[in-house]
């Protein structure tokens, strides 16, 4: 059973799978986890829409099935995708939650972690606004570390050793968060 008490943040807390203090934008792209399955893996992703551009509405539009294929040439190839993440951390540090942590978001696709297939069943997906090669903002690392600590406290099934990148669970298919993500710095913030 998740633990509702977290000593890490007065502003942010998790309540019934919702990150209180984050902006809530409900995605239709989720479903139920398998019975009795609590998340025990945290997957770090990155996304920028349009590619290599920051601050626009493309990410929210994609995760809510409202992406206009005529708005940018790249959107034609992805407008029909049904994808989501639990949380987005924008470059300015804003937190946007799309899917309740207790639900299954559609972020990992075909994936495997430690021999277990279909990582969406048992993971939480957090997107950083960024690209595989750009450096991430300090505030993004700080927010990711804060949310990670809240999730570690809330879900007794999670541990520090079960935080990984999309590239690890889908190595021949995905490259994010990429070489631009400083895992050492992030783990120092978690310590």
Secondary structure, DSSP 8 states (H G I E B T S, - for coil): ------SS-SS-EEETTEEETSEE---S-EE--STT----EEEEEEE-SSTT--SSSHHHHHHTT---TTSSTTHHHHTT-----SEEE-TT--EEE-S-TTSEES-S-S-EETTEE-GGGTEEEEEEES-SSS---HHHHHHHHHHHHHHHHH-TT--GGGEEEHHHHSTTT---S-TTS-HHHHHHHH-
